[in-house]
């Protein structure tokens, strides 16, 4: 029996199609879908200043760590961006988001399954209706499709697509933080190296002073107190060495972890001299942070997702229409399975009547999420601007502190020189000399620490300004991963 030769089947199909068309027309006439706002329609929830308190005059490299002209640092950051486990986890989260998008899109497409059934039925020996055993066989392909009348599926898919962007921005933020942490750790290693060199130098100097003092004491030109004071000065400088060495080794372990390796496995470069501070970069306008900071873009993506989820929640108050079709074959014997063609075509219209307030509560929940994401977006913007300003302030006053430390070192050297001269002529005792020497060596160590802090403040400024290098790195690295995966699959 063929469908094309039976007018009554054609009439039935025509009635079903016309009925569904009438349903859709009626629904579209009586209801309208809630559309989430476009990205450019979302207002910035806080007031953004027109400019920063200060700015530089030079354009720095997009990969800001290259501004320090330290090849070892460049290599370390490159390795970290490729091998760090948090980076790899970030790429895995992007893959998960892509899979969720594919799953969401599948709801907007026709779904079909193949079904093969065989059954045997027996009424029982004592049944008056017993007619023996009956058998049936069927092969069908049931298919269904949901008409997205009010964009519920569309908004859910938009939320899933935006979630991919959110995870990309999150990975960019991880990369920005990782580059800053690697740089910070490396500069601290350089600081400890310089502190070790300085402490060794001070130890040798104090040892020399002690030997001279002991000679003077043997000649009756110095007192035992003078010798004891110098011995104490030597012991104090030696006391600093174990703590500095311990800090240096711990920093190396921390750097290895940032590189995605266990401590003791990765061979780290030999620390050299601490780099000079690069010129202050152009800070741009505060409004630029909305495009340059991945955490700000991530917060904005959350707003888009919340609005899409809200629109999908509102659409659940409205009817849904599903169309189903099930063509197939049926017979009482397997050999005659394909001799009888069967089909079924249907449409179901469903609308919520009683749900105990679930839909309303879900709408209220999503409205609160929209409000929350807007406030968090504003908070992230404020914090981003504050981080830039704080970094600029700290760098400014750190430079002043270094200048004052250097001036104090110069004055202390003059004091030490005069005190030693007077002591050698027997005009004063050794106490002013040892006091000046202690102060001088403390200032020298403080200068090393202050210079490292200045570099740290510049790192904070670079990180706070953001930039587009992380987005370009993400695309390039993703292409490498995809290319490598394709080669492996072949």
C-alpha positions in Angstrom: 0.0 0.0 0.0 1.6 3.2 -1.2 1.0 6.5 0.4 0.9 8.4 -3.0 -2.1 6.3 -4.2 -4.3 7.0 -1.2 -6.0 10.4 -1.3 -7.3 10.0 2.2 -3.7 10.0 3.5 -2.9 13.1 1.6 -6.0 14.8 3.1 -5.0 13.7 6.5 -1.5 15.2 6.1 -3.0 18.4 4.7 -5.3 18.7 7.7 -2.4 18.2 10.2 -0.2 20.8 8.3 -3.0 23.3 8.2 -3.8 22.8 11.9 -0.1 23.3 12.9 0.1 26.4 10.8 -3.0 27.8 12.5 -1.5 27.0 15.9 1.7 28.8 15.0 -0.1 31.8 13.6 -2.4 32.1 16.6 0.6 31.8 19.0 2.6 34.4 17.1 -0.4 36.7 17.1 -1.1 36.4 20.8 2.4 36.2 22.3 5.8 37.7 21.7 9.2 36.5 22.7 11.4 38.4 25.2 14.5 39.6 23.5 17.7 40.1 25.6 19.4 43.5 25.1 22.2 43.8 22.5 25.7 44.2 23.8 25.9 47.9 22.8 22.6 48.5 24.6 24.0 47.6 28.0 25.1 50.7 29.9 28.2 50.8 32.0 26.9 50.7 35.6 29.6 53.0 37.0 31.1 56.3 36.1 34.5 56.0 34.4 37.1 58.8 34.8 38.3 60.5 31.7 42.0 59.9 32.3 44.5 58.4 34.7 46.4 60.6 37.2 49.6 60.2 35.1 50.8 58.5 31.9 54.1 57.7 30.2 55.3 58.8 26.8 56.5 55.5 25.3 54.6 52.7 23.6 55.6 49.4 25.3 55.6 46.0 23.7 52.3 44.1 23.7 54.2 41.3 25.5 55.2 43.7 28.3 57.7 41.4 29.9 59.9 41.9 26.9 60.3 45.5 27.9 62.8 44.4 30.6 65.3 43.1 28.0 65.9 39.9 29.9 66.2 36.9 27.6 65.9 34.5 30.6 62.6 36.1 31.6 61.3 35.9 28.0 62.1 32.2 27.9 60.5 31.5 31.3 57.3 33.2 30.4 57.1 31.4 27.0 57.5 28.0 28.7 55.0 28.9 31.4 52.3 29.8 28.8 52.7 26.5 27.1 53.3 24.1 30.0 51.5 25.5 33.0 48.8 23.1 34.2 46.3 25.9 34.9 46.7 27.0 31.3 46.0 23.5 30.1 43.0 23.2 32.4 41.7 26.5 30.9 41.9 25.0 27.4 40.0 22.0 28.6 37.3 24.2 30.0 37.0 25.9 26.6 36.6 22.5 25.0 33.8 21.6 27.5 32.0 24.9 26.7 32.2 24.0 23.0 30.7 20.6 23.7 27.9 22.3 25.6 27.2 24.6 22.7 27.0 21.6 20.3 24.6 19.9 22.7 22.5 23.1 22.9 22.3 23.5 19.2 21.2 19.9 18.8 17.9 20.9 20.5 17.1 23.1 17.6 17.4 20.3 15.1 15.4 17.3 14.1 16.2 14.2 16.2 15.6 10.7 15.0 16.2 7.2 16.4 16.0 3.8 14.7 13.7 1.3 16.5 13.5 -2.4 15.8 10.9 -4.3 17.9 9.8 -7.9 18.1 7.1 -9.2 20.5 5.2 -12.4 21.3 1.9 -12.4 23.0 -0.1 -15.3 24.6 -3.6 -14.9 26.2 -3.2 -18.0 28.4 -4.7 -21.5 28.1 -7.7 -20.7 30.4 -8.7 -17.5 28.7 -11.9 -17.5 26.6 -10.2 -15.1 24.3 -7.3 -17.4 23.7 -6.5 -17.5 20.1 -3.0 -18.9 20.6 0.3 -17.1 20.4 0.6 -13.9 18.3 3.8 -12.3 17.0 4.6 -8.9 15.7 7.7 -7.3 14.2 8.3 -3.6 13.5 11.0 -1.3 12.2 10.5 2.5 12.5 12.5 5.7 12.6 10.7 8.0 15.1 11.7 11.7 14.6 10.8 14.8 16.5 11.3 18.6 16.1 10.5 21.4 18.5 9.4 24.6 16.9 11.3 27.4 18.6 8.2 29.7 18.8 9.5 32.1 21.4 13.2 31.8 21.0 13.7 29.8 24.2 16.1 27.3 22.4 17.8 30.2 20.6 18.5 32.1 23.8 19.8 28.9 25.5 22.2 28.5 22.5 23.3 32.1 22.7 24.1 31.6 26.4 26.1 28.5 25.6 28.0 30.4 22.8 28.8 33.3 25.1 30.0 30.8 27.7 32.8 29.9 25.3 33.8 33.5 25.2 33.6 33.7 29.0 36.0 30.7 29.3 38.4 32.3 26.7 38.5 35.5 28.7 39.0 33.5 31.9 42.0 31.8 30.2 43.4 35.1 29.1 43.2 36.4 32.6 45.0 33.3 33.8 47.7 33.9 31.2 48.0 37.6 32.3 48.4 36.6 35.9 50.8 33.7 35.1 53.1 36.0 33.1 53.1 38.5 36.0 53.7 35.7 38.6 56.6 34.3 36.6 58.1 37.7 36.2 57.6 38.5 39.9 59.2 35.3 41.0 62.1 35.7 38.7 62.8 39.2 39.9 62.7 37.9 43.5 65.3 35.3 42.6 67.4 38.0 41.1 67.0 40.0 44.3 68.0 37.1 46.5 71.0 36.6 44.3 72.0 40.2 44.6 71.4 40.0 48.4 73.7 37.0 48.6 76.4 38.8 46.7 76.0 41.9 48.9 76.0 39.9 52.1 79.1 38.0 51.1 80.8 41.3 50.2 79.8 42.7 53.6 80.9 39.6 55.4 84.4 39.8 53.7 84.6 43.5 54.6 83.6 42.9 58.2 86.2 40.0 58.3 88.9 42.4 57.1 87.9 45.0 59.7 88.0 42.4 62.4 91.5 41.3 61.3 92.7 44.9 61.4 91.1 45.4 64.8 92.8 42.3 66.2 96.1 43.6 64.9 95.5 47.0 66.5 94.4 45.2 69.7 97.7 43.2 69.8 99.6 46.5 69.4 97.6 48.1 72.2 95.9 50.6 69.9 92.4 49.1 70.3 90.4 47.8 73.3 88.8 44.4 73.7 85.4 46.0 73.4 86.4 47.2 69.9 87.2 43.7 68.9 84.0 42.3 70.4 81.9 44.9 68.6 83.5 44.1 65.3 83.0 40.3 65.9 79.4 40.9 66.6 79.1 42.9 63.3 80.6 40.0 61.4 78.3 37.5 63.1 75.2 39.6 62.2 76.1 39.6 58.5 76.7 35.9 58.5 73.4 35.4 60.2 71.6 36.8 57.2 73.0 34.2 54.7 70.9 31.1 55.6 67.6 32.9 55.4 68.5 34.4 52.0 69.6 31.0 50.6 66.4 29.4 51.9 64.3 32.1 50.2 66.1 31.7 47.0 65.6 27.9 46.9 61.9 28.3 47.7 61.5 30.8 45.0 63.1 28.4 42.5 60.6 25.7 43.5 57.8 28.2 43.1 59.1 29.1 39.6 59.3 25.4 38.6 55.6 25.0 39.6 54.6 28.0 37.5 56.4 26.3 34.6 54.2 23.2 35.1 57.1 21.1 36.5 57.9 19.5 39.8 60.8 21.2 41.8 64.2 19.7 40.9 63.2 18.6 37.4 63.4 21.8 35.4 66.8 23.4 34.9 66.4 27.1 35.6 68.6 29.8 34.1 71.4 31.2 36.2 70.4 34.4 37.9 72.3 37.4 36.5 71.8 41.1 37.2 68.5 42.7 38.0 67.1 44.5 34.9 66.6 48.3 34.8 63.2 49.8 35.0 61.7 50.4 31.5 60.3 53.8 30.7 56.8 54.5 31.9 54.3 53.3 29.3 51.3 55.2 27.9 48.4 54.2 30.1 45.7 55.2 27.6 42.2 56.0 28.8 40.4 54.3 31.6 37.6 53.3 29.2 40.1 51.3 27.2 40.3 48.8 30.1 36.9 47.5 29.0 38.6 46.1 25.9 42.1 45.4 27.3 41.3 43.7 30.6 40.2 40.0 30.1 38.6 40.0 33.6 36.4 43.0 32.6 35.4 41.2 29.4 34.7 38.1 31.4 32.4 40.0 33.7 30.5 41.5 30.7 30.1 38.1 29.2 28.4 37.0 32.4 25.8 39.8 31.8 25.1 38.5 28.3 24.7 35.0 29.6 22.4 36.1 32.4 20.2 38.1 30.0 19.9 35.1 27.6 19.0 32.8 30.5 16.4 35.3 31.6 14.8 35.5 28.2 14.8 31.7 28.0 13.1 31.5 31.5 10.4 34.0 30.4 9.7 32.0 27.3 8.8 29.0 29.5 5.6 30.7 30.4 4.4 30.3 26.8 3.3 27.3 24.9 5.7 24.9 23.1 5.0 23.1 19.9 6.6 19.7 19.0 6.2 17.9 15.7 6.7 14.2 15.5 6.9 11.7 12.7 7.4 7.9 12.7 7.6 6.1 9.4 8.3 2.4 9.5 7.3 -1.1 8.6 5.4 -3.8 10.4 4.4 -7.4 10.0 3.6 -10.6 11.9 6.5 -12.4 10.3 10.1 -11.3 9.9 10.2 -12.2 6.2 7.2 -9.9 5.5 8.6 -7.0 7.5 9.0 -4.6 4.6 5.7 -5.5 2.9 3.6 -3.2 5.1 4.5 0.5 5.4 3.3 2.3 8.5 3.5 5.9 9.4 2.5 8.4 12.1 2.5 12.2 12.0 1.6 14.3 15.0 1.9 17.7 16.7 1.6 18.5 20.4 1.0 21.9 21.9 1.9 22.2 25.6 1.4 25.2 27.8 2.0 25.5 31.6 -1.2 25.6 33.7 -0.1 24.7 37.3 3.5 24.5 38.3 3.5 25.6 41.9 5.2 28.9 41.1 8.3 27.2 39.7 8.4 29.2 36.4 7.9 32.5 38.2 10.6 31.7 40.8 13.0 30.8 38.0 12.3 34.1 36.3 12.9 36.0 39.5 16.1 34.0 40.0 17.4 35.0 36.6 16.4 38.6 37.1 18.5 38.6 40.2 21.4 37.1 38.3 21.2 39.9 35.7 21.3 42.5 38.5 24.1 40.6 40.2 26.2 40.4 37.0 25.7 44.1 36.4 26.9 45.0 39.8 29.8 42.7 39.6 30.7 44.2 36.2 30.8 47.6 37.7 32.9 46.3 40.6 35.4 44.8 38.2 35.7 48.0 36.3 36.3 50.0 39.5 38.9 47.6 40.7 40.6 47.6 37.3 40.9 51.4 37.4 42.0 51.3 41.0 44.7 48.8 40.2 46.2 51.0 37.5 46.1 54.1 39.8 47.6 52.2 42.7 50.4 50.9 40.6 51.2 54.4 39.3 51.1 55.8 42.9 53.3 53.0 44.3 55.9 53.4 41.5 56.0 57.1 41.9 56.7 57.0 45.6 59.0 54.0 45.3 61.2 56.0 43.1 61.3 58.7 45.7 62.2 56.2 48.4 65.0 54.8 46.3 66.3 58.3 45.8 66.2 59.0 49.5 67.9 55.7 50.3 70.8 56.5 47.9 71.1 59.9 49.5 71.1 58.3 53.0 73.8 55.8 51.8 76.0 58.7 50.7 75.6 60.5 54.0 76.2 57.4 56.0 79.4 56.7 54.0 80.6 60.2 54.9 79.8 59.6 58.6 81.6 56.3 58.5 84.6 57.8 56.8 84.8 60.7 59.4 84.2 58.3 62.3 87.0 56.0 61.2 89.4 58.9 60.7 88.7 60.2 64.2 89.0 56.7 65.6 92.4 56.1 63.9 93.7 59.4 65.5 92.4 58.4 68.9 89.9 61.2 69.1 86.8 58.9 69.7 86.1 55.3 70.5 85.0 52.7 68.0 81.3 52.9 68.7 80.5 55.7 66.2 82.3 53.7 63.5 80.5 50.4 64.1 77.2 52.3 64.3 77.8 53.9 61.0 79.0 50.6 59.4 75.9 48.8 60.6 73.6 51.6 59.3 75.4 51.6 55.9 75.2 47.9 55.4 71.5 47.9 56.3 70.8 50.7 53.9 72.6 48.8 51.1 70.4 45.7 51.7 67.3 48.0 51.8 68.3 49.5 48.5 68.3 46.1 46.8 64.9 45.3 48.2 63.6 48.7 47.1 64.8 48.2 43.6 63.0 44.9 43.4 59.8 46.5 44.7 60.0 49.1 42.0 60.1 46.4 39.3 57.2 44.7 41.1 55.1 47.9 41.0 55.8 48.1 37.2 54.7 44.5 36.8 51.4 45.4 38.6 51.0 48.3 36.2 51.5 46.2 33.1 49.1 43.6 34.4 46.5 46.2 35.4 46.6 47.8 31.9 46.0 44.4 30.2 46.5 44.4 26.5 45.6 42.3 23.5 48.7 40.0 23.6 46.8 37.3 25.5 44.0 37.2 22.9 46.5 36.8 20.1 48.4 34.2 22.1 45.2 32.3 22.8 44.4 32.1 19.1 47.9 31.1 18.1 48.2 28.5 20.8 44.7 27.1 20.0 45.8 26.7 16.3 48.9 24.8 17.4 46.9 22.5 19.6 44.3 21.8 16.9 47.1 21.2 14.3 48.8 18.8 16.7 45.6 17.0 17.4 44.9 16.5 13.7 48.3 15.1 13.2 47.9 12.7 16.1 44.5 11.5 14.8 46.0 10.7 11.4 
